[in-house]
Amino acid sequence: MIEQDTIRLLRECDAGVQMGVEAIDEVLEYTRSEELKKYLTKCKDEHDKLKNEINELLSKYHDDGKDPSPIAKGMSWIKTNAKLAIDQSDNTVADLITEGCNMGVKSLNKYLNQYEAADEKSKDIAKRLINLEEKLAVDIRSFL
């Protein structure tokens, strides 16, 4: 049970990290403020570090991880591009990223509760990812 929950939690973290990186990549070119760009880039770098940790752990379990749901990716892409087509401001970028962070925090907390038998290392990664998302949402509030 511990191993199954650990793998499942790591897979969800893997998908979440990928969604976060893709969301940031989608909005970076529209970001005008250097400060906002700095927050986004730093968070993306932290996501990449976590991605490496997740992949390392998953490889120990001979697991390839999990890609984000194509439906979730598609809906995110449509929403992002529709909003940015109307308004390419830092306010829109901050709004989109904040919504994404909130969804990530909600999902990851759900999985943390659902896979409670996961090992402590995997839970720690999930909690660090949650903290990253929460911190970014707070850091960019002034751009809303």
DRENMAR-728088 format. One line per field, with one value per residue (C-alpha): residue number from 1; residue in one letter; x, y, z. Coordinates in steps of 0.5 Angstrom, whole numbers, padded with zeros to 4 digits. Layout:
num: NUM,...
residu: a,...
east: X,...
north: Y,...
up: Z,...
This chain:
num: 1,2,3,4,5,6,7,8,9,10,11,12,13,14,15,16,17,18,19,20,21,22,23,24,25,26,27,28,29,30,31,32,33,34,35,36,37,38,39,40,41,42,43,44,45,46,47,48,49,50,51,52,53,54,55,56,57,58,59,60,61,62,63,64,65,66,67,68,69,70,71,72,73,74,75,76,77,78,79,80,81,82,83,84,85,86,87,88,89,90,91,92,93,94,95,96,97,98,99,100,101,102,103,104,105,106,107,108,109,110,111,112,113,114,115,116,117,118,119,120,121,122,123,124,125,126,127,128,129,130,131,132,133,134,135,136,137,138,139,140,141,142,143,144
residu: m,i,e,q,d,t,i,r,l,l,r,e,c,d,a,g,v,q,m,g,v,e,a,i,d,e,v,l,e,y,t,r,s,e,e,l,k,k,y,l,t,k,c,k,d,e,h,d,k,l,k,n,e,i,n,e,l,l,s,k,y,h,d,d,g,k,d,p,s,p,i,a,k,g,m,s,w,i,k,t,n,a,k,l,a,i,d,q,s,d,n,t,v,a,d,l,i,t,e,g,c,n,m,g,v,k,s,l,n,k,y,l,n,q,y,e,a,a,d,e,k,s,k,d,i,a,k,r,l,i,n,l,e,e,k,l,a,v,d,i,r,s,f,l
east: 0000,0006,0009,0003,0001,0008,0008,0001,0003,0009,0005,0000,0006,0010,0003,0002,0010,0009,0002,0006,0012,0007,0003,0009,0012,0005,0005,0012,0013,0007,0010,0012,0014,0021,0019,0014,0018,0023,0018,0015,0022,0024,0018,0019,0026,0024,0019,0024,0028,0022,0021,0028,0027,0020,0023,0029,0024,0020,0025,0027,0020,0021,0015,0015,0011,0005,0003,-0002,-0009,-0010,-0017,-0014,-0008,-0013,-0017,-0012,-0009,-0016,-0017,-0010,-0010,-0017,-0016,-0009,-0012,-0017,-0012,-0004,-0003,0001,-0006,-0008,-0002,-0002,-0010,-0008,-0002,-0006,-0012,-0007,-0003,-0010,-0012,-0005,-0006,-0013,-0011,-0005,-0008,-0013,-0008,-0004,-0010,-0012,-0005,-0004,0000,0005,0012,0015,0020,0014,0009,0015,0016,0008,0008,0014,0010,0004,0008,0012,0005,0002,0008,0008,0000,0002,0008,0005,-0002,0001,0000,-0007
north: 0000,0005,0004,0004,0011,0014,0012,0015,0022,0022,0022,0027,0032,0030,0032,0038,0041,0040,0044,0049,0050,0050,0055,0060,0059,0061,0067,0069,0073,0077,0079,0087,0088,0085,0084,0079,0076,0075,0072,0067,0065,0063,0059,0056,0054,0051,0047,0044,0042,0039,0035,0032,0030,0027,0023,0021,0018,0015,0012,0008,0005,0004,0009,0014,0019,0022,0027,0032,0031,0033,0036,0040,0042,0044,0048,0052,0053,0056,0060,0063,0065,0068,0072,0074,0076,0081,0084,0083,0086,0084,0084,0078,0074,0075,0073,0067,0065,0066,0062,0056,0056,0056,0050,0046,0048,0045,0039,0037,0038,0033,0028,0029,0027,0021,0018,0018,0012,0015,0015,0022,0024,0024,0028,0033,0034,0035,0040,0044,0044,0047,0052,0054,0055,0059,0063,0065,0067,0071,0074,0077,0079,0087,0085,0083
up: 0000,0002,-0005,-0009,-0005,-0006,-0014,-0014,-0011,-0014,-0021,-0019,-0017,-0024,-0027,-0023,-0024,-0032,-0032,-0028,-0032,-0038,-0035,-0034,-0041,-0044,-0040,-0040,-0047,-0045,-0038,-0039,-0031,-0030,-0023,-0025,-0030,-0024,-0020,-0025,-0028,-0021,-0019,-0026,-0024,-0017,-0021,-0025,-0019,-0016,-0023,-0023,-0016,-0018,-0024,-0020,-0014,-0020,-0023,-0017,-0017,-0025,-0027,-0032,-0028,-0031,-0036,-0035,-0037,-0045,-0043,-0037,-0042,-0047,-0043,-0040,-0046,-0049,-0043,-0043,-0050,-0050,-0044,-0047,-0054,-0050,-0045,-0045,-0039,-0033,-0029,-0034,-0033,-0025,-0026,-0030,-0026,-0019,-0022,-0024,-0017,-0013,-0017,-0016,-0009,-0009,-0013,-0009,-0002,-0005,-0007,-0001,0003,-0002,-0002,0006,0006,0001,0004,0008,0002,-0003,0002,0003,-0005,-0005,0001,-0002,-0009,-0005,-0002,-0008,-0011,-0005,-0005,-0012,-0012,-0006,-0009,-0015,-0012,-0013,-0020,-0020
